Amino acid sequence: MESRTIHQCQCLGCQTGEERTQRQHHQLNLLMSRLDEQQRRWLAAMEATKLGHGGTQRIKEVTGLDINTIRRGRRELDAGLATRPIGRTRVAGGGRKRVEKNNPDSSKR
């Protein structure tokens, strides 16, 4: 598993040194660093929903995730994760094509 860096929160509370806020945000970012991309998206969406109005912007500041990523997570959760595959990070056919498929001559080297 690849090692991910832990995002440093940029919210006002963390910047001014509020210890409780810093600890909570560090723990959230520590957990996020151990999840795959879709799990991060869903966790961020859940946390933003808990916060209510302005929650998406707040979680963006805390986690460093793009606001559209958090919104996508909300849509996926609202849909009951119906379009997300089980046991896979990406849907079938997603991601890059294999080198052999793009350039059949490269496999002969």
VOGU-3710 file (C-alpha; in Angstrom, 3 decimals, decimal comma):
1> mesrtihqcq> 0,000/0,000/0,000  1,356/3,412/-0,886  2,129/5,897/1,862  0,075/9,072/1,765  0,996/12,282/3,498  -1,365/13,610/6,131  -3,019/16,849/5,031  -2,451/19,853/7,287  -5,751/21,583/7,983  -6,043/25,181/6,788
11> clgcqtgeer> -9,104/26,190/8,823  -9,046/29,248/11,077  -9,300/27,160/14,260  -6,207/25,140/13,405  -4,310/28,230/12,267  -5,006/30,034/15,557  -3,939/27,046/17,646  -7,221/25,741/19,082  -5,952/22,467/20,505  -9,243/20,535/20,439
21> tqrqhhqlnl> -9,946/21,568/16,849  -6,400/20,718/15,769  -6,634/17,268/17,359  -10,003/16,478/15,743  -8,908/17,662/12,310  -5,601/15,823/12,539  -7,423/12,589/13,427  -9,828/13,046/10,509  -6,926/13,662/8,120  -4,999/10,713/9,555
31> lmsrldeqqr> -7,980/8,439/8,870  -8,426/9,920/5,390  -4,769/9,171/4,605  -5,462/5,442/5,064  -8,564/5,251/2,849  -8,839/4,797/-0,899  -10,178/7,579/-3,113  -13,852/6,633/-2,990  -13,806/6,002/0,771  -12,235/9,457/1,322
41> rwlaameatk> -14,933/10,994/-0,844  -17,717/9,279/1,113  -16,281/10,114/4,530  -15,846/13,760/3,547  -19,427/13,824/2,246  -20,767/12,368/5,508  -18,835/14,873/7,607  -20,009/17,768/5,417  -23,613/16,598/5,734  -23,287/16,471/9,536
51> lghggtqrik> -22,142/20,097/9,579  -25,145/21,284/7,565  -25,079/24,613/5,724  -21,491/25,494/4,760  -20,291/22,001/5,648  -18,886/21,228/2,218  -16,690/24,345/2,256  -15,571/23,625/5,818  -14,600/20,007/5,022  -12,760/21,259/1,929
61> evtgldinti> -10,614/23,450/4,209  -10,037/20,648/6,714  -9,248/17,811/4,280  -7,899/19,600/1,228  -10,304/17,681/-1,020  -11,814/19,511/-3,972  -15,323/20,791/-3,349  -16,601/18,881/-6,400  -15,153/15,654/-4,969  -17,128/16,159/-1,767
71> rrgrreldag> -20,287/16,954/-3,752  -19,769/13,802/-5,824  -19,509/11,799/-2,596  -22,805/13,285/-1,417  -24,522/12,342/-4,677  -23,166/8,791/-4,483  -24,313/8,386/-0,877  -27,739/9,859/-1,686  -28,060/7,263/-4,466  -27,241/4,488/-1,984
81> latrpigrtr> -23,913/3,785/-3,725  -25,934/1,970/-6,377  -23,527/2,879/-9,183  -20,370/1,981/-7,238  -18,849/-1,485/-7,664  -18,254/-3,696/-4,633  -14,653/-4,778/-4,106  -13,256/-2,319/-6,664  -12,170/1,289/-6,483  -13,109/2,090/-10,065
91> vagggrkrve> -15,944/0,899/-12,236  -15,090/-1,733/-14,836  -13,341/-0,130/-17,797  -12,163/2,873/-15,753  -8,574/4,067/-15,586  -5,813/3,836/-18,155  -5,699/1,257/-20,873  -2,871/-1,272/-20,708  0,207/-0,350/-22,747  -0,258/-3,450/-24,905
101> knnpdsskr> -3,749/-2,293/-25,814  -2,648/1,236/-26,785  0,496/0,174/-28,640  0,462/-3,546/-29,604  4,068/-3,351/-30,880  5,431/-2,460/-27,412  4,717/-5,948/-26,033  7,231/-7,492/-28,501  10,240/-5,780/-26,880
//
